[in-house]
Amino acid sequence: MSTLKKIYNRVQDGIEYGWIKDPTVHIENIVDSGIFEDLKPVFFLSTGRCGTLLFTKLLSNAQGVNVFHDPIPNLSLQSKSAWEMNYTQQVMATETLRDLFLASRELFLYKTARYGKRYIETNRNITFFAPTIKEIIPSAQFVHIHRHPADFIRSGMRRGWYTGAHPHDQGRLTPVSGDPYADRWPTLSSVGKIAWLWEMTNAFIDTFSESLGEENFLRFNFDELGVESVQKMLGYLGLQISTNRIKKALLKPVNIQKTGEFPTLDKWSHEDRDAMIEICGERASKYGYEL
């Protein structure tokens, strides 16, 4: 039985046996009611490892919001499938991704809206569902958080990504047929693989952003994190958090990596730096990063 079917059956069982309450209002009814025009859901799109837990804690200080960083199911494996379906433009992708998103998030959205609050999700695994979300909830807002690729690569290297030893490697993107790096993948260095992950994730978000207006999309450079940039984000989202609370949140970093060894960019080998530049240099420059 597929994961999607298991989730669907579990939701249906919950409705039948009563441990999921108020199931009769579907998301289409909520959208048609116009409530999402005032309570626009917000979805953070990112590669991960760029402050999403920090933003979860920070935004929880705002009134009238429910902020989710790792809702269950967290879609860690399904995220990869969503990217593959979008990349290869599979015929059944639209319907499949719609069903999967609704099975995993419809009740979260309904419960949040029912109590007059805005739904905010910072989970990186929601990224490749963005086109589906836009189709279902046209008023949804999206925040793209990006980080210098060298810092992202270093974080991944310290965590052992693409070694087969990391528990989430099964859900990490890998090239599909037709990708320029598909044939090179077995011999590509770990630095090259993580650089490719940075490139493909941000390329997906950039392409998606072209379908949105300024009122639905904001790009945020995590390397410029500070009171002013956070206030700009809050203004875009229509949220209010005191300057004092913002300062306190920024002084308490969360999810800091304490294990693993890999040098900072200034100590990289020529081979590693060249691999990064080859794979994601053009997009990194577009974002204003020096490599």
Helices and strands as residue ranges (DSSP letters): H 3-17, H 27-33, H 35-38, E 42-45, H 52-59, E 65-68, H 76-88, H 93-114, E 118-121, G 124-129, H 130-136, E 141-146, H 149-159, G 169-171, G 185-187, H 190-209, E 217-221, G 222-224, H 227-237, H 243-250, G 265-267, H 270-286
